[in-house]
Amino acid sequence: MNERKRPYIVLTVNTLAFTVCFAAWMMYGVLITFLVDNQVFDWDKAQMGWLIGIPVLTGAVARLPVGMLTDAYGGRIVFGTLLFIAAVPMFMVSFADSYVWFLLTGLGFGLSGAAFAVGIAYTSVWFSRERQGTALGIFGAGNAGAALTSMGAPIILKALTDDGANLDGWRTLPQMYAALLAITGVIFFALTTTKKVENIQGHTITQRLAPLRNLRVWRFGLYYFLVFGGFVALAQWLVPYYVSTYSMTVATAGLMAAIFSLPSGVIRALGGWMSDNWGARTVMYWVLGTCVISFLFLIVPRMDIQSPGEGITAARSGTVTSVSASEIVVDQRSYQLNPKKPNALADRENEGVLVFPTSSFWHEPVVQPGDEVSKKELLARGVTNIFFQANVWIFTGLVFVAGIAMGIGKAAVYKHIPDYFPDDVGVVGGMVGVLGGLGGFVCPVIFGYLLRATGIWTTSWMFLAILSAISLVWMHLVIQRMMRKSSPAVAERFEEMPRVVALNEERT
């Protein structure tokens, strides 16, 4: 094989294997929902949540040890073996007939989520530092496997079960995934070559874990908790979000959610190229800034609020002689009312896309003919109605933008790792991957508790906006401190510039 082509062959096979692993990792999200919706199993939402989340948790926790194994033995043997190991419990899912069985098999095939730590380390050793960002971005595009499962698995299940006529046909789906994992394992061993970082031989486990004492690793982990963990969480959370907020069917909600997950996975390759050419720090500034803005806009919920407005009071004492929707007469004095327009809310819903909130105001009489009223007594109360459509296409557009930013951010985060830890990519990448995977497990739980506590679906965006802002501020403070330390004269000059400009303006 031509040695010049070997890195690109490895990258291609790596990306294929990661796509398959990610698709398998997300399989329970579709399968468990299908089984419960069709009453094959009677599990409550809490049990469903644990079953869907268990593979995500396993894949997250396994990333660190798998990354260490990759540093020690190379990506070829570790990745190939992982594919075959994950295929076994995946196949066993087809025989599951109890909650515990599903739980244990989910724990097993969840190992497929650890493939990311292997692929990152194995890809990075084949490319120079100047090209690692692009290469890792291309590899990371395998995240699109989540969208392939969310779109394809429901269609396959429908065919396997004869559109619900033969529900036991679902058991073929995990067998298909297991076969796909095993076939990919064969292809991986056939087309890849062993290569690893050589200067870690003889290191003890303690020495290999030493980089984890560096605070920078945990800062990168926070970024990845947001851009990857948030991605995994939203890929699952958006389906019930669309169903509950916009009254969509599950199938339609799945397609809408794919508008977020598919581009977010594929765009990662562009994020790698951008990080190589513009620098990972610059890219992360744009990523975190975009996330903050997008999530802030998404916080405003779909709402229809009615609150008290300005009322009308009697200018003097008297007797109410007539009351209508547009006028109240007290003795000979007339008070004009703003009547409520019939079907006003329905008309606004039918106006199409409403970008900004709209409001309407009307009066409601509180007196009857013959009532005696005194000066300043309320004749008609004011009612203000504020309506925000939260149009589904505007909402989806903002989610799409956030997804693109998160996809680019996933590549930018991992561009930092070989730059700062060239000899510990597996360990550091594994730890960062652990934190990101934990984000995918923890975030839906947080979203659920926030929803339960407030009853507002957009609290999930509030949490992500706060997390994005914390990440952005932390990164900025660290960069400022680094600049002062490495180039104090430059930093001082930039700090002095505003004062110099102000003095010049005063003089002119």
N, C-alpha and C positions, 0 to 999 in steps of 0.2 A: 504493500500500500504506500502511495506517495505520502512522505512525512509531512509535506506542506498541507495536504488535505486532511490529515488525521484530526487536527483540532476541530475542524468544521464537521467532520463525521461524528466525533464525540459529542459536540454541541447539539447536533440534530437528534441523535439518539437520546441524549440526556433530556432534551426538551420533550420528545415524544413520551419517554418514560414518566416524566413529571406530570404531563398532561393526563396520562392514564391513572397515575396514582391520585392526583387531585380529584379526578372524576369519581374514582372509587371511594375516596375519603368522604365525599359529600353525598354518597348514595342513600344513606339512611334518611336524609332530609325529605327525599321523595318517597321512598319505600314505606317508612313508618306512617307518614301522612296518608298514603294510599290505603294501607291496611286498616287504619282507624276510621277513615272516611267511609270505607266499605264494610265496616263492622266485622272485619275478620278477627280483630282483637278489641277488647273493651278496655282501653287505657285512657286515663285522664290526661289533662294537659301537662301536669307535672311529670308524669311518667314518660310521656312523649318527649318532653324537653330533655330529660336525662338520656333517653335512647339516642336522640339526634345529636346531643352534645358529647356523649362518651367517646366516639371516634375522634372528634376534634381534640378532646383533652389528651387522649393517648398519643396522637400524632404530635401534639405540642410538647409533652413531657419527654417523649423519646428523642427529640431532636438533638439535645445535648449529647447523650451517650452515642448516638449514631454519628454525630459530627466528630466526636473523639475517635471513634473507630475508623472513620474515613481518613483522618490525619495519620492514623497508625498503619492502616492496611491498604489505603487507596480506595477511590470511588468505585472502581469496576466491580470488585468483589463484594463490597458492601451494598451498593445499589442493586446489583443483580440478585444477590441473596435476599434482600428486602422484598423484592418483587415476588419471589417464590414464597417467602414466609407469609406475606399478606394475603396471597391467593388462597391459602389453606383455610383460615377462619372465614374469609369471604365465601368460599364454597360451602362451609358449614352453616352459613345463614339460611341456606335453602332447606335445611332440615329443622330449623327452629320452630318450636311450638309453645314456648313459654316466654314470659318476660325476662327471666334470668338468662335463658339461652340467648336471646337477642342481645342482652347486656354483655355477656361474655364474648360473643362473636364480634360485637362492635368494638370491644376493647382490643380484640386481635387484629382485625383488618384496619383499625385506626392507625396502626404502624405505617400504613402507606403515606400518612401525612408527614412522616419524618423524612420522606424522600427529598424534601427541599434542602435540608441540611447537608445531605450527601451531594446533591447536584451542585449546590453553590461551591462547595470545596473542590469537587472534581472538575467543575468547569474552570474555576479560577487558575488551576495549575497549568492549563493548556494555553493561556493567553497572557500577553504582556500586560503590564500595569496600565498602559495607555488604552488598551482595548478591552479591559476586563468589564468596564461598565456596560458596554454594548453587549458583550457576550452574556453577562449575567442577566441583563435585561431581556435578551432573547430567550434564555432558559426560563426566566420567571414568567414568560407569557403562558407557560403551562397552567397558570391559575385559571385560564379560560376553561379548563376541565370542569370547573364548577358550573359554568353556564351550559356546557354541553350536557351535563347530567340533568340540570333543572329543566332544560328544554326537551332533551331526548328521552329520558327515563319515563316520564308520564306517557309518552306516545308508545314506547315499547311495552309498558305495563298494560296499556289498553289493548294492544294487539295480543299479548300473551294470555290475557284473561278473557278474550273474546268480548271486549267491552263490558266486562263485569259478569258475563254468563258463567265463566269458569274461573272463579276467584283464586283457586289453588294454583293457577298458572303463574302467579307471582314468583313462585320458587325458582323459576328459570332465570329470573333477572340476576340474582347474585351469582348464579353459575356462569352466566355470560361475563360478568365482571371478573370473576375468578379466572376464567379462561383468558380473558384479555390481559390480566396481570401476568399470568404464566407465559403467554406468547411473547409479551413484551420483554420478560426476563430472558427468554431464549435469544431474542434479537439483540438485547443489550450485551450479553456475553459474546455473541458472535461478531459484533461490529466494533466493540470498544477495546482499549488497551490499558493496561495498568500503568498509572503514573501517580506519584504522590510527592509531598514535600519531604525531602530527604533529611533535613537537619533537625528533625525531632526524634530521631532514633535514640533510644536509651532514656528518654525523658520519663519520669514517673508520672503517675496520675496527678499528683499534687502540682508538679511542674507544668503539666498541660493545662491545669485549671487556673494557674496563676494569673493569666490575663483577666479573669473575671473579677479580680480585685480592683480593676481600673473602673472608675466611675463612668468613663466614656462608654463602656460596654452597655451599661444600664441606661444611659441617655439614648443610645441607638435603639435599645430595646423599647423605650417609651415611644420613640418615633414609629417603630414597627408594630407596637401594640395598637397604635392608631391606624396606620395605613394598611396593614395586613389584617390585624385582628378586627378592625372596624369593617374591612371589606368582607371577611368571612361572615361576620355577624349580620351585616346588612343583606348579604346574599340570601340569608335565611329569613331575616326579620321582615324584609320588604313584602314578601308574599302575604302574610297575615295583615300587614299594614295596608296594602292595597285593598284586600278583601274587606276589612273593617271600616276603613276611612272612605273608600270610594265605591263600596258595594259591588266589587268585581267577583267573577267566578275564580276559582282556584287556578284554572288553566290560563285565563287571561292575566291574572296576577303574576303567574310564573313567567309569562312572556314579557310583562312590563319589568319584572325584576331582572330579567336577562339583559335589558337595555342598560342596566347598571353593571352587572357582573361580567358580561362578555367583553365589552370594550375595556373595562378596567384591567382585565387579565392580559389582553392582547397588547395594550398600549405600553406595557412594561418594557418592551424592547426599545421603544422610543425613549423612555425614561433613562435607559442605560446609555443610549447614544448622547442624549442631552447632558448626562452627568460626565461623560468622557470629554465632551467638547466645551461645556460651560462651567463645569465644576459641580460636584455634588452639593456643596453648601448653597450655591446660588439657586440650584434647582429646588432644594429643600425650603428655601425662603419662599419661593413661588408656590410650592405645594402646600405648605402650612398656611400661608396667607389665603390661598384659594379655598382651602378647607374651612377656615374660620368664617370667611364671607359667605360661602355656600350654606354652611350649617346655620348661620345666623338668620339667613333668609328663610330657611326651612323650618325654623322654630315657630313662626307664626302659624297657628292652626287654622284649619277650616272651621269657621265659626259663624254663628248667627246670634248676636247679643242684643238684648233689649234692656234699656236702662232708662231711669227717669230723666226727663228733659225739662225745659222751661215751661212752667204752667201759666195760666191766666187767672188773675185774682180780681175781685170786685173793687172798682174805684170808690164806691160808696155803698152805704146800706140800701136795701130795697127788696123788692119781691121779684122772683124769677117769673117772667111771663111766658117765655117760650124757649125751647131747647131743640136744636137740630145738629147735624154733623158738622155744619159750617158756621153756626151762629148761636150765641146765647144772648137773650134780651133780658135785662134787669130794669124793671119799670120802663123808661123810654130810652135807656142806653143800650147800644148794641156792642157785643164783643165778638169779633171775627175769629173763627177757629181754622186751624189747618187740618182738613179732614184726612183720614187715612185712605190711601188709594187701594182699591180692591186688587187682590192678586199681585201685590207689589213684589213679594218674595219670589213667586213663581216667574214673574216677568224677568227678574234679574237672573234667575237660573237659566232662562232661555236666551239671554243676550249673547251667549257664546263665551269667549275668553274674557274674563274680567281680571286684569292684572292687579289692580289696587282695590282696597276695601271701598265699599260704597255704603252710604247711609241714607236713611229716610227719617222724617220727623212728622208727627201728627199730634193732635189734641184729642183727649177723651173726656167728655163732660162728666162731672161728678155731682151735678145738681139736677133737680127735676122741676117742672113748672109748678109754681105755688110755693116753692121753698123761700123762706126768709133768710137773707144773707146779710152779713155785716161787712163793713169796710175791710179790705185785705183778705177776705175769705176766699178760698180756692174755688173757682168755678169749673176749670177744666185742667186736668193734669197733662203735662207734656210727656211724650214717649219718643225716645230715640232708638232706632234699630240700626246696628252696624253689621254689615254682611261682608264676609270675605270668602270668596269662592274657593281659594287655594286650587285653582284649575289644575286638573290632573296632568296636563301636558307641560305647564310651567313647572309644576312640582317635579315631574320626571326629568325635565331639562336640567333643573338644579341638581337632582340626584346624579344625572349623567355627568355633569361637570365635576361634582365631588368624586365620582368614581374614577374619572380620568386622572384627577389630581392624585388620588390614592394609588392608582396604578403606576404613575410616574414616580411617586414617592417610594414605592416598594423597591424599585431599582436604585434610586438615589441612596437609600439607606445602606443597601448592600455594596454600593460602590465605595463607601467609607471603610468597610471592613478590611479588604486586602490592602488598602492604603495605610491604615494604622496598625494592622496586625497581620502582616504578610505571611508569617510562619504559623499562625494560629487561626486560619480562616475557618477550619472545621469546628473548633471549640467555640470561638466567638460567634461565628455564624449560627452554630447550633443554639447557643444561649439566646441570641437575639431572636432566632426562630421560635424558641420556647416561649418567650414573652409575647411574640406576635400570635402564636397559636393559642396561648392562654387568653389573649384578647378575644379571639374568635369564640372561645367557650364562655368567658366571663361577661362579655358585653351583652349578649341576649338576656342573660340572667339579670343584669343591671337594668336593661330596658324594661323587662317584665316587672320588676319591683317598682320602678318609677311610674310605669303605667298603672299599676295597682294602687299606688299611693295617691296619684293625682287624677287618674282617669283621663289624662291627656296623652295622645299618641306622640305628639311632637317633643315630649321630654327626652326621647332618645337623641334627637338633634341637639337639644340643650347640652346633654352630657358630652357628645362628640365635639361641640363647639368649645366647651370649656377645656377639654383634653387637647384640642388643637391649639388653643391660645396658650396653654401652659407649655406645650412643646415649642412653640414659636418663641416665647419669651425666654425660655431656658437656653435654646440654641443661640439666640441673639446675645444674651449675657455672656455665654461661653466664648463666642467669637470675639466680642469686645475685649474680654479679658486676655484672650490669646493675642490679639493685635497689640494691646498695651505691653504685653510681655515681650513679644518678638520685635516690635517696632515702636517703642515708646515715643520716638520723635514724630513719627507719622500720626500716631493716635493723638498726641498732644496738638499737632497742627490742625487736625480735623476738629478737635474740641474748641480750639481757639478761633476757628473760622467764623462762627456765628457772632462772636464778640467783635471781631475785626470788621465784619460787614456792618454791624450796628453802629460802630464808631464812625465808619465812613459815611453812613447815611446821616448821622447827626451833623457831621462837618459840612455836608452838602445841603 
